[in-house]
């Protein structure tokens, strides 16, 4: 009977240990199942991330194409602007040359007018001197010349 009790006691202890071990194993299995579930969700998310990444790649390729078109258009704009600027500079240079020519012609005209006025003045003085030394009446030809000289100035 003692042996039976001892055996029974050992069996009860081992059964308790086995229950504890089974509970611990059940907890560990639950943890593994939770870990597997999270891993599976992560894989699904990675699939979603992969699809998202492919979508982003497509969008970025479209943006890159658009930016390339903008850069090309900007290059054309700059080339046209440069050509227009060069044309404007050439026109400004031609205008400057024309203004210089006009200024030279104006200076020549003034010099010619001054020379003509001086010549008229000298002629009038010599005519006055000649008329005061000769007679008080002036011939018609001298009067016509004086009128013409006055009209020139």
Secondary structure, 3 states (H helix, E strand, C coil): CHHHHHHHHHHHHHHHHHHHHHHHHHHHHHHHHHHHHHHHHHHHHHHHHHHHHHHHHHHHHHHHHHHHHHHHHHHHHHHHHHHHHHHHHHHHHHHHHHHHHHHHHHHHHHHHHHHHHHHHHHHHHHHHHHHHHCCCCCCHHHHHHHHHHHHHC
